[in-house]
Amino acid sequence: MKKFVSKIVNMMKAEKLYASQGGPIILSQIENEYGMVEAAFRDKGPPYLRWAAEMAVGLQTGVPWVMCKQNNAPDPVINACNGRRCGETFPGPNSPNKPAIWTENWTSFYQVYGDEPDIRSAEDIAFHVALFIAKKGSYVNYYMYHGGTNFGRTAAAYVLTSYYDQAPLDEYGLFRQPKWGHLKELHAAIKLCLNPMLSGVYTTMALGKSQEAFVYRGNSVDCAAFLVNNDTRKTVVVTFQDSLYELPPKSISILPDCKTVAFNTAKVSTQYNTRAVETSKKLDSIVKWEEYKETIPTFEDTSLRANMLLEHMNTTKDNSDYLWYTFRFQNDFSDAEYVLNVTSSAHVLHAFVNGSFVGSTHGSFKTKTPILESKITLNKGTNYISLLSGMAGLPDSGAYLERRVAGINTVRVKGEHEIKDFTRYSWGYQVGLLGEKLQVYTDSGSNKVKWNTYGSSTHQRLTWYRTLFDAPAGKDPVTLNLESMGKGEAWINGQSIGRYWVSFLTPKGIPSQTRYNVPRSFLKRTDNLLVILEEENGYPLGISIDTISITKVCGHVSESHLPPVISWQGQNKTEHNNSKKHHGRRPKVQLQCPPGRNISRILFASYGNPTGDCENYAIGSCHSFTFLPTIEEACMGKRICTIPVWRKKFGNDPCPGIPKTLLVDAQCT
């Protein structure tokens, strides 16, 4: 470990990347959430922790070291918080000389096959960031701020190829609104408070049973306050410095001057957007697909032998997800029914008897030991059983990882006359598939085997498919739609875009992921080679090449919403000298299409009391029938438009005395 850490540190030093050298690195981390497993090592845990801290500090990077979820981090290493609610759960620095830092603020959560996506609202993230900063927090790091893709076989056990697609910037780098915009407003509001937060006196005060104020007061001018409502159900009105402030449920108002609210975590003024999919090319031509059936090995085909069942991961050495277990045996009876019983720690198991598929099973992130029981027919004489153990990623956390096991645990054949246990028997092994060894997913490897016309023979599980396609025009992100497939892996021009497991359904009966990111850097203009390894009964003619884009933007802002934070600077300070300056500080609907797109159509617009939200809306009992031309004039043909929620802007008041809301949904093309 010391060699590895020293190697990384020296690489950074050589490029002068540490802040102490004038570079951008301000913190380094040693270990990761070791506190979660420390107790499992009993009396060896604390000495190791001290050693790791001393070793890291001794490398003299000139910047602080941190340990995440390690409340007993040895001095001078900083103990840091990971999670969603560090403003509520973090006990604080374990020394007065250390800052309060939040190293992982989970904007969503990684998703495993069979699970629904974990969606965390913009309001919830903003509340907990504001609370952490209000409580003297010095640093918040988002995990993840930009989603990504687990290309190849890099995903951990049962984890999807798509990673944190619900982040403020999604898997494709597109804005996930309103999450991205609401956090941008939050950050701007916090920056308005910098002077008193850095140099002022910190105090707290109760404003009610579940309400409190966190105040930073500097000189007679500098003052910032965070007013917190912890009540999850009720909007409350609190008194702070002789003024009244309305706080929505579970929200924080930020007052950069201790007087005027610049931002409230529960009031989202940022636009919402809709990510749309457009099919660029359906790969449904039967004449353009070819197939190659993977060889099902028998005991005679193997060179690795053992008189026991070998553990999967130690045998494959991560060279493949797959390990074949094969054996042969004599059967003295004919026309008898048998049952093949296999217990395993594999993620997926496929069974073949005399070359024919007889059954499969799989585990899940929560169910680790799947059992296969299949009725089989045996020949009188020699029979060959081939069992394919498959992994969908390696274990990624926990104590004593080296003790984890995978693969097949026991094998029995049950018949009318006897039960044969083959657990300790003569086994033959093959690491990986033949197609993997030959790299049939590459241009050169693809020519090493004979491909047949798609559907020219009886279907077999474990079949490779290939075709060619042209890259979609434009610059929009590209995806491979594998909704018609089962389980396997996909390659484009020799690059693996990751595992897929479309047949593994969520409790709602839908796949966890059907579209797979294809970076345009992987593509040529024409004749891109697509190769699919299908373990089950997928239908390649249902595959399509799609593009992803933002096609709709929507704003939903009421008179009680706050103006954009950007309007604060220079306006609030001149409030008494020039009241006209304050006209810019109104709630606004702000719409912005992605680059290269403009607003081409107003899909819905209502000024009054529209019902619903940007996902599901309708005209309410109060609606202005004369304001649409104002919206169209402000927005049509433009990439960006701003409409203040202001009665004078729309010419008349459709229903005096009723608070007004503006909802505009627009199409970007």
C-alpha positions as CSV (number, residue, x, y, z in Angstrom):
1,M,0.0,0.0,0.0
2,K,2.8,2.4,0.8
3,K,4.4,1.7,-2.6
4,F,1.1,2.4,-4.4
5,V,0.3,5.6,-2.5
6,S,3.9,6.9,-2.9
7,K,3.7,6.2,-6.6
8,I,0.6,8.2,-7.0
9,V,1.9,11.1,-4.9
10,N,5.2,11.3,-6.7
11,M,3.3,11.4,-10.1
12,M,1.3,14.3,-8.8
13,K,4.4,16.1,-7.5
14,A,6.3,15.6,-10.8
15,E,3.5,17.5,-12.6
16,K,3.4,20.2,-9.8
17,L,-0.3,19.5,-9.3
18,Y,-0.5,20.1,-5.5
19,A,-1.7,23.6,-4.3
20,S,1.5,23.9,-2.4
21,Q,3.3,23.8,-5.8
22,G,0.8,26.2,-7.4
23,G,-1.4,23.4,-8.7
24,P,-5.2,22.7,-8.4
25,I,-5.2,19.8,-5.8
26,I,-6.3,21.2,-2.4
27,L,-7.1,17.9,-0.6
28,S,-5.9,14.3,-0.7
29,Q,-7.8,11.3,0.7
30,I,-6.3,8.2,2.3
31,E,-8.5,5.1,2.7
32,N,-12.2,5.2,2.0
33,E,-14.9,4.7,4.6
34,Y,-12.6,2.4,6.6
35,G,-14.8,3.2,9.6
36,M,-17.5,1.0,8.1
37,V,-15.3,-2.1,8.4
38,E,-12.8,-1.2,11.1
39,A,-14.6,-3.2,13.8
40,A,-14.4,-6.4,11.8
41,F,-10.6,-6.3,12.2
42,R,-10.9,-5.9,16.0
43,D,-7.6,-4.9,17.7
44,K,-5.8,-4.7,14.4
45,G,-8.1,-1.9,13.1
46,P,-6.9,1.1,15.1
47,P,-3.1,0.5,14.6
48,Y,-3.6,0.2,10.9
49,L,-5.6,3.4,10.9
50,R,-2.8,5.3,12.7
51,W,-0.2,3.7,10.3
52,A,-2.2,4.8,7.2
53,A,-2.5,8.4,8.5
54,E,1.2,8.6,9.4
55,M,2.3,7.1,6.1
56,A,0.2,9.6,4.1
57,V,1.2,12.7,6.1
58,G,4.8,11.6,5.8
59,L,4.7,12.0,2.0
60,Q,4.7,15.8,2.5
61,T,2.3,16.9,-0.2
62,G,1.8,20.3,1.4
63,V,-2.0,19.9,1.4
64,P,-4.3,18.3,4.0
65,W,-5.2,14.6,4.0
66,V,-8.8,13.5,4.8
67,M,-10.5,10.3,5.8
68,C,-14.1,9.8,4.9
69,K,-16.6,8.4,7.5
70,Q,-13.7,8.1,10.0
71,N,-14.7,10.0,13.1
72,N,-11.5,8.9,14.8
73,A,-9.2,10.1,12.0
74,P,-5.7,10.7,13.7
75,D,-4.4,14.2,13.7
76,P,-3.7,16.0,11.5
77,V,-5.9,14.0,9.1
78,I,-9.3,15.6,8.7
79,N,-12.4,13.4,9.5
80,A,-15.0,14.0,6.7
81,C,-18.7,13.1,6.2
82,N,-20.2,11.1,3.4
83,G,-23.9,10.8,2.8
84,R,-27.1,12.8,2.0
85,R,-27.7,14.6,5.3
86,C,-24.3,15.6,6.7
87,G,-25.8,18.8,8.1
88,E,-27.9,16.6,10.4
89,T,-25.7,13.5,10.9
90,F,-22.1,14.7,11.0
91,P,-20.8,15.0,14.6
92,G,-18.3,17.5,13.4
93,P,-14.5,17.7,13.3
94,N,-12.7,15.7,16.0
95,S,-10.3,18.6,16.7
96,P,-10.8,22.4,16.8
97,N,-8.0,22.8,14.3
98,K,-9.9,20.9,11.6
99,P,-12.6,22.2,9.3
100,A,-16.0,20.6,8.7
101,I,-16.0,19.0,5.3
102,W,-18.5,16.9,3.3
103,T,-16.6,14.8,0.9
104,E,-19.5,12.9,-0.7
105,N,-22.9,14.5,-1.1
106,W,-24.8,11.8,-2.9
107,T,-26.9,13.5,-5.6
108,S,-28.5,10.1,-6.4
109,F,-27.2,6.7,-5.7
110,Y,-25.7,3.9,-7.8
111,Q,-28.3,1.6,-9.2
112,V,-28.1,-2.2,-9.4
113,Y,-30.0,-4.6,-11.7
114,G,-33.5,-5.1,-10.7
115,D,-33.8,-1.8,-8.8
116,E,-35.6,1.4,-9.7
117,P,-33.6,4.6,-10.1
118,D,-32.9,6.5,-6.9
119,I,-34.2,10.1,-7.6
120,R,-33.2,12.8,-5.2
121,S,-34.9,16.1,-5.6
122,A,-33.2,19.5,-6.2
123,E,-34.9,20.8,-3.1
124,D,-33.6,18.1,-0.8
125,I,-30.0,18.4,-2.0
126,A,-30.1,22.2,-1.7
127,F,-31.6,22.0,1.9
128,H,-28.8,19.8,3.2
129,V,-26.0,21.7,1.5
130,A,-27.4,25.0,2.9
131,L,-27.7,23.4,6.4
132,F,-24.2,22.1,6.4
133,I,-22.8,25.5,5.3
134,A,-25.0,27.2,7.9
135,K,-23.5,25.1,10.6
136,K,-19.9,26.3,9.8
137,G,-19.3,23.7,7.1
138,S,-16.3,24.7,5.0
139,Y,-16.5,22.4,2.0
140,V,-19.1,20.3,0.1
141,N,-18.2,17.9,-2.7
142,Y,-20.9,16.3,-4.8
143,Y,-20.8,12.6,-5.6
144,M,-21.6,12.6,-8.4
145,Y,-22.0,16.0,-10.1
146,H,-21.5,14.5,-13.5
147,G,-22.9,11.0,-14.2
148,G,-20.9,8.5,-16.2
149,T,-20.7,5.1,-17.9
150,N,-19.1,1.9,-16.6
151,F,-17.6,0.9,-19.9
152,G,-16.3,-2.7,-20.5
153,R,-16.5,-4.8,-17.4
154,T,-15.7,-2.0,-14.9
155,A,-19.0,-2.0,-13.1
156,A,-19.0,-3.5,-9.6
157,A,-21.2,-6.5,-8.6
158,Y,-24.7,-6.1,-10.1
159,V,-24.2,-2.4,-10.8
160,L,-25.6,-1.0,-14.0
161,T,-23.4,0.2,-16.9
162,S,-25.1,3.6,-16.5
163,Y,-23.8,5.4,-13.4
164,Y,-25.4,8.3,-11.5
165,D,-27.5,9.3,-14.6
166,Q,-29.6,11.4,-12.2
167,A,-26.7,13.7,-11.3
168,P,-26.9,17.5,-12.1
169,L,-25.0,16.7,-15.3
170,D,-26.3,13.4,-16.6
171,E,-24.5,10.4,-18.0
172,Y,-24.3,12.2,-21.4
173,G,-23.2,15.6,-19.9
174,L,-26.6,17.2,-20.4
175,F,-28.1,19.4,-17.8
176,R,-30.5,17.5,-15.5
177,Q,-32.9,20.4,-14.7
178,P,-34.0,21.7,-12.3
179,K,-31.2,20.0,-10.2
180,W,-28.3,21.7,-12.0
181,G,-29.8,25.2,-12.1
182,H,-31.2,25.1,-8.5
183,L,-27.8,24.2,-7.2
184,K,-26.2,26.9,-9.3
185,E,-28.5,29.4,-7.6
186,L,-27.7,28.0,-4.2
187,H,-24.0,28.3,-4.8
188,A,-24.4,31.9,-5.9
189,A,-26.4,32.7,-2.8
190,I,-23.8,31.2,-0.5
191,K,-21.1,33.2,-2.3
192,L,-23.0,36.4,-1.5
193,C,-22.4,35.5,2.2
194,L,-18.7,35.0,2.0
195,N,-17.4,38.1,3.9
196,P,-19.3,37.6,7.1
197,M,-18.9,33.8,6.9
198,L,-15.1,34.1,6.7
199,S,-14.6,36.8,9.2
200,G,-17.8,37.3,11.3
201,V,-18.9,36.1,14.6
202,Y,-21.1,33.0,14.5
203,T,-24.3,32.7,16.6
204,T,-27.4,30.6,16.6
205,M,-30.9,31.3,17.9
206,A,-34.2,29.5,18.1
207,L,-37.1,30.9,16.0
208,G,-39.7,28.3,17.0
209,K,-40.1,24.7,18.0
210,S,-38.5,23.4,14.7
211,Q,-37.1,26.6,13.4
212,E,-33.7,28.2,14.0
213,A,-31.3,30.9,12.7
214,F,-27.6,30.6,12.0
215,V,-26.1,34.0,11.8
216,Y,-22.6,35.3,10.8
217,R,-22.1,38.9,11.8
218,G,-19.1,40.9,10.9
219,N,-18.8,44.7,11.1
220,S,-21.8,47.0,11.0
221,V,-22.4,46.2,7.3
222,D,-21.5,42.5,6.9
223,C,-24.1,40.1,8.1
224,A,-25.5,36.8,6.7
225,A,-28.3,34.6,8.1
226,F,-29.6,31.1,7.3
227,L,-33.2,30.7,8.5
228,V,-34.1,27.0,8.9
229,N,-37.5,25.3,9.0
230,N,-37.1,21.7,10.0
231,D,-40.8,21.0,10.0
232,T,-41.5,18.7,7.1
233,R,-45.3,19.5,6.9
234,K,-46.0,23.1,7.7
235,T,-45.2,26.5,6.2
236,V,-44.3,28.8,9.1
237,V,-43.8,32.5,9.6
238,V,-40.9,33.4,11.9
239,T,-39.6,36.7,13.3
240,F,-36.0,37.5,12.8
241,Q,-34.6,41.0,13.6
242,D,-38.1,42.4,13.9
243,S,-39.1,41.3,10.4
244,L,-41.4,38.4,9.4
245,Y,-40.2,35.6,7.1
246,E,-42.3,32.8,5.6
247,L,-40.5,29.5,5.5
248,P,-42.0,26.6,3.4
249,P,-41.8,23.1,4.9
250,K,-38.2,21.7,5.2
251,S,-36.5,24.7,3.8
252,I,-33.8,27.2,4.4
253,S,-33.9,30.9,3.4
254,I,-30.5,32.6,2.8
255,L,-30.3,36.3,3.7
256,P,-26.9,37.6,2.5
257,D,-27.5,40.9,4.4
258,C,-29.6,39.5,7.3
259,K,-32.6,41.4,5.8
260,T,-33.5,40.3,2.3
261,V,-34.1,36.7,1.2
262,A,-31.9,35.8,-1.8
263,F,-32.7,32.1,-2.0
264,N,-35.0,29.5,-0.5
265,T,-34.1,25.9,-0.9
266,A,-37.8,24.8,-1.5
267,K,-38.6,27.4,-4.1
268,V,-37.4,26.3,-7.5
269,S,-37.3,29.1,-10.1
270,T,-35.0,27.2,-12.5
271,Q,-36.5,25.7,-15.6
272,Y,-37.3,22.0,-15.9
273,N,-36.3,20.1,-19.0
274,T,-37.3,16.9,-20.8
275,R,-34.8,14.5,-22.2
276,A,-36.1,12.9,-25.5
277,V,-35.0,10.0,-27.6
278,E,-35.0,10.0,-31.3
279,T,-34.4,6.8,-33.3
280,S,-31.7,7.4,-35.9
281,K,-31.5,3.9,-37.4
282,K,-33.4,0.7,-36.8
283,L,-31.1,-2.3,-37.2
284,D,-34.0,-4.4,-38.4
285,S,-32.7,-5.8,-41.7
286,I,-32.3,-9.5,-41.4
287,V,-29.8,-9.6,-44.3
288,K,-27.4,-7.3,-42.5
289,W,-27.1,-9.4,-39.3
290,E,-24.8,-12.4,-39.0
291,E,-24.4,-14.8,-36.1
292,Y,-21.7,-17.0,-34.6
293,K,-22.6,-19.6,-32.0
294,E,-20.3,-19.9,-29.0
295,T,-18.8,-23.4,-28.6
296,I,-20.1,-25.3,-25.5
297,P,-17.0,-27.0,-24.2
298,T,-17.0,-30.5,-22.8
299,F,-14.6,-32.1,-20.4
300,E,-12.3,-33.3,-23.2
301,D,-12.0,-29.7,-24.5
302,T,-10.4,-28.5,-21.3
303,S,-6.8,-28.4,-20.2
304,L,-7.2,-27.0,-16.6
305,R,-8.3,-29.8,-14.4
306,A,-9.0,-30.3,-10.7
307,N,-10.6,-32.9,-8.4
308,M,-12.7,-30.2,-6.8
309,L,-14.9,-27.2,-7.6
310,L,-12.6,-24.2,-8.0
311,E,-13.5,-20.7,-6.8
312,H,-14.5,-18.5,-9.8
313,M,-12.6,-15.2,-9.2
314,N,-9.3,-16.8,-8.2
315,T,-9.5,-19.0,-11.4
316,T,-10.4,-16.3,-13.9
317,K,-8.1,-13.6,-12.5
318,D,-10.7,-11.1,-13.8
319,N,-9.7,-12.0,-17.4
320,S,-13.4,-12.7,-18.1
321,D,-16.8,-12.7,-16.5
322,Y,-17.1,-16.4,-17.4
323,L,-15.8,-19.7,-16.1
324,W,-16.9,-23.0,-17.6
325,Y,-17.2,-26.0,-15.1
326,T,-17.3,-29.3,-17.0
327,F,-17.4,-33.0,-16.1
328,R,-18.5,-36.3,-17.6
329,F,-20.0,-39.4,-16.0
330,Q,-21.5,-42.8,-16.9
331,N,-25.2,-43.4,-16.7
332,D,-26.3,-47.1,-16.5
333,F,-30.0,-46.5,-16.9
334,S,-32.2,-45.4,-19.8
335,D,-35.5,-43.6,-20.1
336,A,-35.2,-42.3,-16.5
337,E,-36.0,-38.8,-15.2
338,Y,-33.2,-36.9,-13.5
339,V,-32.9,-33.5,-11.8
340,L,-29.8,-31.4,-12.0
341,N,-29.3,-29.5,-8.7
342,V,-26.6,-26.8,-8.6
343,T,-26.0,-24.4,-5.7
344,S,-23.7,-21.5,-6.6
345,S,-22.3,-18.1,-5.6
346,A,-22.3,-17.0,-9.3
347,H,-24.3,-14.0,-10.4
348,V,-25.7,-16.0,-13.3
349,L,-25.6,-19.7,-14.1
350,H,-26.3,-21.5,-17.4
351,A,-26.5,-25.3,-17.6
352,F,-26.0,-27.5,-20.6
353,V,-26.3,-31.3,-20.8
354,N,-24.8,-33.0,-23.8
355,G,-24.6,-29.7,-25.6
356,S,-28.2,-28.8,-25.0
357,F,-29.4,-25.9,-22.8
358,V,-31.3,-27.2,-19.7
359,G,-31.8,-24.2,-17.5
360,S,-30.4,-21.0,-15.9
361,T,-30.7,-19.0,-12.8
362,H,-29.3,-15.8,-11.4
363,G,-28.8,-14.0,-8.1
364,S,-29.3,-10.4,-7.2
365,F,-27.6,-7.7,-5.2
366,K,-29.5,-9.0,-2.1
367,T,-29.7,-12.7,-3.0
368,K,-26.2,-14.1,-3.2
369,T,-26.7,-17.8,-3.7
370,P,-28.9,-18.8,-6.6
371,I,-30.0,-22.5,-6.9
372,L,-30.6,-24.2,-10.1
373,E,-33.0,-27.2,-10.3
374,S,-33.7,-28.5,-13.8
375,K,-35.2,-31.7,-15.1
376,I,-32.8,-33.3,-17.5
377,T,-32.6,-36.4,-19.8
378,L,-29.4,-38.4,-19.8
379,N,-28.0,-40.8,-22.3
380,K,-27.3,-44.4,-21.4
381,G,-23.5,-44.3,-21.3
382,T,-21.3,-41.2,-21.2
383,N,-22.9,-37.8,-20.4
384,Y,-21.3,-34.4,-20.5
385,I,-22.4,-31.6,-18.3
386,S,-21.2,-28.0,-18.9
387,L,-22.0,-25.3,-16.4
388,L,-21.2,-21.6,-17.2
389,S,-20.7,-19.4,-14.1
390,G,-21.0,-15.7,-14.9
391,M,-20.2,-12.6,-12.9
392,A,-21.7,-9.2,-13.4
393,G,-18.9,-7.3,-11.7
394,L,-16.6,-8.0,-8.8
395,P,-17.4,-7.4,-5.1
396,D,-16.6,-3.8,-4.3
397,S,-16.7,-3.2,-0.5
398,G,-16.6,-4.8,2.9
399,A,-14.1,-6.4,5.3
400,Y,-12.0,-9.4,4.2
401,L,-12.8,-9.1,0.4
402,E,-10.1,-11.8,-0.2
403,R,-12.5,-14.3,1.5
404,R,-15.4,-13.7,-0.9
405,V,-16.2,-16.6,-3.1
406,A,-18.0,-17.0,-6.4
407,G,-18.7,-19.8,-8.8
408,I,-20.3,-23.2,-8.2
409,N,-20.6,-24.7,-4.7
410,T,-22.3,-28.1,-5.1
411,V,-23.5,-30.2,-8.0
412,R,-25.9,-33.2,-7.7
413,V,-27.8,-35.4,-10.2
414,K,-30.9,-36.9,-8.6
415,G,-32.5,-39.9,-10.2
416,E,-35.0,-42.6,-9.3
417,H,-32.3,-45.0,-8.3
418,E,-29.7,-42.8,-6.7
419,I,-28.3,-39.3,-6.0
420,K,-24.9,-38.6,-7.3
421,D,-22.8,-35.8,-5.7
422,F,-20.2,-34.4,-8.1
423,T,-18.9,-31.7,-5.7
424,R,-15.6,-33.6,-5.3
425,Y,-15.1,-35.1,-8.7
426,S,-12.8,-34.7,-11.7
427,W,-13.6,-31.3,-13.2
428,G,-12.4,-29.6,-16.3
429,Y,-12.3,-25.8,-16.6
430,Q,-12.2,-23.1,-19.3
431,V,-11.7,-19.5,-18.4
432,G,-13.8,-17.2,-20.6
433,L,-15.6,-17.8,-23.9
434,L,-13.9,-18.8,-27.2
435,G,-15.3,-15.7,-28.8
436,E,-13.6,-13.6,-26.2
437,K,-10.3,-15.4,-26.7
438,L,-10.5,-14.8,-30.5
439,Q,-11.7,-11.2,-29.9
440,V,-14.5,-11.6,-32.4
441,Y,-15.7,-8.1,-31.4
442,T,-12.7,-6.5,-33.3
443,D,-12.2,-6.1,-37.0
444,S,-9.3,-8.6,-37.1
445,G,-10.8,-11.1,-34.6
446,S,-14.1,-11.0,-36.3
447,N,-12.5,-12.7,-39.4
448,K,-11.2,-15.6,-37.4
449,V,-14.5,-17.4,-37.2
450,K,-17.2,-18.4,-39.7
451,W,-20.3,-16.1,-39.4
452,N,-23.6,-17.4,-40.7
453,T,-26.7,-15.6,-41.9
454,Y,-28.9,-14.6,-39.0
455,G,-31.5,-17.2,-38.1
456,S,-30.0,-19.8,-40.5
457,S,-30.1,-22.5,-37.8
458,T,-31.7,-23.4,-34.5
459,H,-31.2,-20.7,-31.9
460,Q,-28.6,-21.3,-29.2
461,R,-28.0,-19.5,-26.0
462,L,-24.6,-17.9,-26.0
463,T,-24.6,-16.5,-29.6
464,W,-22.6,-13.6,-31.0
465,Y,-24.2,-11.2,-33.5
466,R,-22.6,-8.6,-35.7
467,T,-23.7,-5.9,-38.1
468,L,-22.5,-2.5,-39.5
469,F,-24.1,0.9,-39.1
470,D,-23.5,4.5,-39.9
471,A,-23.1,7.2,-37.2
472,P,-26.1,9.5,-36.7
473,A,-25.7,13.0,-38.1
474,G,-25.3,15.9,-35.8
475,K,-23.7,16.2,-32.4
476,D,-26.3,14.9,-30.0
477,P,-25.2,12.0,-27.7
478,V,-25.7,8.5,-29.2
479,T,-27.2,5.5,-27.5
480,L,-27.6,1.9,-28.4
481,N,-31.2,0.7,-27.6
482,L,-31.0,-2.9,-26.5
483,E,-34.6,-3.2,-25.3
484,S,-35.1,-6.4,-27.3
485,M,-32.1,-8.2,-25.9
486,G,-31.6,-10.3,-22.8
487,K,-28.2,-10.4,-21.1
488,G,-24.6,-9.9,-22.4
489,E,-22.1,-7.4,-23.6
490,A,-21.8,-5.0,-26.6
491,W,-18.9,-3.7,-28.5
492,I,-18.6,-1.0,-31.1
493,N,-15.5,-0.9,-33.3
494,G,-13.8,-3.1,-30.7
495,Q,-14.7,-0.8,-27.7
496,S,-16.9,-2.4,-25.1
497,I,-19.8,-0.1,-24.2
498,G,-20.5,-2.3,-21.2
499,R,-22.6,-5.2,-19.9
500,Y,-26.3,-5.2,-20.4
501,W,-29.0,-7.2,-18.5
502,V,-32.3,-6.1,-20.0
503,S,-34.1,-9.2,-18.9
504,F,-33.5,-8.4,-15.2
505,L,-36.7,-6.5,-14.4
506,T,-37.5,-4.1,-11.6
507,P,-40.5,-4.6,-9.2
508,K,-42.5,-2.5,-11.7
509,G,-41.8,-5.1,-14.4
510,I,-39.4,-2.9,-16.5
511,P,-35.7,-3.2,-17.3
512,S,-33.3,-1.2,-15.1
513,Q,-31.5,0.0,-18.3
514,T,-32.2,-0.4,-22.0
515,R,-30.1,2.4,-23.6
516,Y,-26.3,2.3,-23.5
517,N,-24.0,5.3,-24.0
518,V,-21.9,5.3,-27.2
519,P,-19.4,8.2,-27.1
520,R,-19.1,9.8,-30.6
521,S,-15.3,9.3,-30.2
522,F,-16.0,5.5,-30.5
523,L,-17.6,6.1,-33.9
524,K,-16.6,6.4,-37.5
525,R,-18.8,8.2,-40.0
526,T,-19.7,5.0,-41.7
527,D,-19.4,1.2,-41.3
528,N,-19.2,1.0,-37.6
529,L,-18.9,-2.6,-36.4
530,L,-21.4,-3.6,-33.8
531,V,-20.9,-7.0,-32.1
532,I,-23.3,-8.4,-29.4
533,L,-22.7,-11.3,-27.1
534,E,-26.2,-12.6,-26.1
535,E,-26.4,-15.1,-23.3
536,E,-30.2,-15.6,-23.5
537,N,-32.9,-15.2,-26.2
538,G,-32.4,-11.7,-27.3
539,Y,-33.8,-10.4,-30.7
540,P,-31.1,-8.3,-32.4
541,L,-33.5,-7.1,-35.1
542,G,-35.1,-5.0,-32.4
543,I,-31.9,-3.0,-31.7
544,S,-31.8,0.7,-32.8
545,I,-29.3,3.5,-32.8
546,D,-30.8,6.5,-31.0
547,T,-29.8,10.0,-30.1
548,I,-30.5,11.9,-26.9
549,S,-31.4,15.6,-26.7
550,I,-33.3,18.2,-24.6
551,T,-36.4,18.9,-26.6
552,K,-38.6,20.7,-24.0
553,V,-38.0,23.4,-21.4
554,C,-40.5,24.5,-18.9
555,G,-40.7,27.2,-16.3
556,H,-43.2,27.3,-13.3
557,V,-42.8,30.3,-11.1
558,S,-45.3,32.2,-8.8
559,E,-45.3,35.7,-7.4
560,S,-44.1,34.2,-4.1
561,H,-40.9,32.8,-5.7
562,L,-37.7,34.7,-5.4
563,P,-35.9,36.6,-8.2
564,P,-32.8,35.0,-9.7
565,V,-29.8,35.3,-7.4
566,I,-27.8,37.0,-10.2
567,S,-30.1,40.0,-9.9
568,W,-29.0,40.6,-6.3
569,Q,-25.5,41.9,-7.0
570,G,-25.5,45.7,-7.1
571,Q,-29.3,46.0,-6.7
572,N,-29.9,45.3,-3.0
573,K,-27.1,47.6,-1.9
574,T,-28.6,50.6,-3.8
575,E,-32.2,49.9,-2.6
576,H,-32.5,53.1,-0.6
577,N,-30.7,55.4,-3.2
578,N,-32.4,54.2,-6.3
579,S,-35.7,52.3,-6.0
580,K,-36.0,51.8,-9.7
581,K,-33.0,49.4,-9.5
582,H,-35.3,47.0,-7.6
583,H,-37.6,46.5,-10.6
584,G,-35.1,43.9,-11.9
585,R,-35.6,41.8,-8.8
586,R,-38.8,40.1,-9.7
587,P,-39.6,36.4,-10.0
588,K,-38.9,35.3,-13.6
589,V,-39.5,32.3,-15.8
590,Q,-36.2,31.7,-17.6
591,L,-36.1,29.3,-20.5
592,Q,-33.0,28.1,-22.2
593,C,-32.7,25.6,-25.0
594,P,-29.5,23.6,-25.5
595,P,-26.9,25.0,-28.0
596,G,-28.0,24.7,-31.6
597,R,-31.7,24.7,-30.7
598,N,-34.3,27.5,-30.4
599,I,-37.8,27.8,-29.0
600,S,-40.0,26.8,-31.9
601,R,-43.4,26.4,-30.2
602,I,-45.2,27.3,-27.0
603,L,-46.7,24.0,-25.9
604,F,-48.6,25.4,-22.9
605,A,-48.8,28.7,-21.2
606,S,-50.9,29.9,-18.4
607,Y,-50.9,33.1,-16.2
608,G,-53.2,32.7,-13.3
609,N,-53.5,29.6,-11.1
610,P,-52.6,26.7,-13.4
611,T,-52.9,23.3,-11.8
612,G,-50.1,20.7,-11.6
613,D,-46.5,21.2,-12.5
614,C,-44.1,21.0,-15.5
615,E,-44.7,17.3,-15.9
616,N,-48.5,17.4,-15.8
617,Y,-50.4,20.7,-16.1
618,A,-53.8,22.2,-16.9
619,I,-55.5,25.6,-16.9
620,G,-56.9,26.5,-13.5
621,S,-59.9,28.6,-12.5
622,C,-58.0,31.8,-13.2
623,H,-56.3,32.2,-16.6
624,S,-55.4,35.2,-18.7
625,F,-56.5,34.8,-22.3
626,T,-54.6,37.8,-23.6
627,F,-51.0,37.2,-22.5
628,L,-49.9,34.5,-25.0
629,P,-48.7,37.0,-27.6
630,T,-46.4,38.5,-24.9
631,I,-44.9,35.0,-24.3
632,E,-44.5,34.3,-28.0
633,E,-42.8,37.7,-28.7
634,A,-40.4,37.2,-25.8
635,C,-39.4,33.6,-26.7
636,M,-40.2,32.4,-30.2
637,G,-37.2,31.8,-32.3
638,K,-34.8,32.5,-29.4
639,R,-32.5,30.1,-27.6
640,I,-32.9,32.0,-24.3
641,C,-35.8,34.1,-23.0
642,T,-36.9,35.6,-19.7
643,I,-40.4,36.5,-18.7
644,P,-41.0,38.4,-15.4
645,V,-44.0,37.2,-13.3
646,W,-45.5,40.7,-13.3
647,R,-49.1,41.7,-13.8
648,K,-48.2,44.9,-15.8
649,K,-46.2,42.8,-18.2
650,F,-49.4,41.0,-19.4
651,G,-51.7,44.0,-19.7
652,N,-54.4,43.0,-17.2
653,D,-55.2,41.1,-14.1
654,P,-57.4,38.1,-14.9
655,C,-58.6,37.6,-11.3
656,P,-57.7,40.3,-8.8
657,G,-56.9,39.2,-5.3
658,I,-55.7,35.7,-6.4
659,P,-51.9,35.0,-6.2
660,K,-50.6,34.5,-9.7
661,T,-48.4,31.8,-11.2
662,L,-46.8,31.6,-14.6
663,L,-46.3,28.2,-16.3
664,V,-44.7,28.0,-19.7
665,D,-43.8,24.8,-21.6
666,A,-41.8,25.3,-24.8
667,Q,-40.4,23.0,-27.5
668,C,-36.8,23.3,-28.6
669,T,-35.8,22.4,-32.2
